[in-house]
Amino acid sequence: MAHFTTRTTANAAPEQVLAVLTDPDEIRSCAPVPFEVEDLDGLRLETGSLARVSGSLAGRRVGFDVEVHTADASGLELTAEGPISIDVLYELEPVDGGSEVTASIGLRDGAGFTGRLLGDGRTPQGRRARCRRRPHRPGC
């Protein structure tokens, strides 16, 4: 699994940051990949929410089923399952003048052709797929 973490300070209270992180229109405006929300059981992401989103990734049309595990003043945790799996955790901590925001994203290889194309080869499944494509590579 590839894992990425970054930290920043926002000039807003944790509740205000959470409001942005859980509003589909706000998420769409700053997302690195354009997407559409096809199905969301409510107006915003909240604990227990389920959603279906789709967009283009690596030139292919893909869809993800999103499950929100936690959405409260301490942060947002969700999982997106599709051709690859994405684990997302935003931790929010109040600090003087705003919030410290720690964002962690974990990527897990998926199954199927698209999952192999999008996966990074760091999991056993990804390594097997990479070695099937290029058996001469080191580690295969």
N, C-alpha and C positions, 0 to 999 in steps of 0.2 A: 504494500500500500504506500502510495506517495502521500506525504503529509506536509502541509504548509501552515505556518502561523505568523500572524503579524499583530502589532499592537499600536494603538493611537489614542490620543485624547480628543474627545469631542466637547464642544462648548454647549452641551445640552445635558439635562438630567437623564438618568437611565430610562425613565418612562418615555421621554421624548425620543430617545434613540430607538427604543423598542417600537414606538409608533411608526417610525420610518422603516425599520427592518421587517415589519409585519404587514405593510401596506403594499399590495401587488403593484399599484401604479408607481409608487416610489422605488420599489425594487427594480421594476422594468427600466426606469429612467437612468439607473446607475449600473445596471448589469453589464458585464463584459460581453455577454452573448444575448442577442435579441431572442425573446421568447414570448409565447402567448399562454395565458392561463385558460385552459379548456374547461376545467371543472374545479371549483373550490366550494366547500361546504361552509359558506359564510362570506362576509365582506373582506376579512383580513385573516392572516394566519394567527392561530391561537392554539393553546395546548389541546392536542387531540385532533386538530384539523387534518383533513386529507385533501389533496389537490392533484390535478393532472396538468403538467406543463409540457409544452413542446417548442422546438426551435431547431435551428441548424447548428451542428457542431461538426467541425472538420469536413464541411461541405455536404453533410448528410442530414436529412430530416430525422430527428430523434424525439422521443417522448420520455418523460420521467413521472413516476408516481411519487408524490411528496407526502411524507408523514411528519407532522410537527410533534415532537416529544415534549418540549417545554417552551413556553413563551410567557415570560414574566419579567419583573424588574431586574432579576439577576441575569437574564439573557435569553437567547433563542437557540434551541437545539432541534435539528431536523435531519432527516435522511431522504435522499432522492434516489430512487431505484429505476434504472433503465438499462441501456446498453453498457453503461458503467454505473457504479454506485458512488454516491457522494455523501459524505458525512459532514455536516456543518455545525459548528458551535460558535456562537457569539457570547462572550462573557462580558457582563456590564458591571462596573464597579464605580460607585460615586466617588468623586474627588473634588477638591476645591475648584469651583468654576465649571464643573461639568462631569464627564464620565470617562473612565478608562475603558476602552473597548479592545478586547482581545478576540481576534477572529482566527479560528482554526478550521481547516478544510482537509479532509482525508478522501483520497480517491482510491477506489478498489476496481480492479479489472472486472469486466462483465463477461457474459457468455455470448456465444453467437458471433457471426461475422463482424457486425458493427462493434461489438464489445472488444473484439480482438484488435480491430483497427484503432479504436480510441484508447485502449488500455496501454499502460506504460511498460508492461513486462516485468514489474517488480514483484508480483505475487506468483506463486507456483503455477497458477493457470496461465498467467501472462507469459511466464518463461516458456511453458510448454508451447503456447501458441507462437511465440517468437521463434522457437527452435524448429517448429514445423515449417515456418516460412523460410528460415535461413539456418539449416542444420550445421553449416560450416562455422558459425559464429562461436566465439569462446563461451564456455559454460554450457554448451548444448551437448 
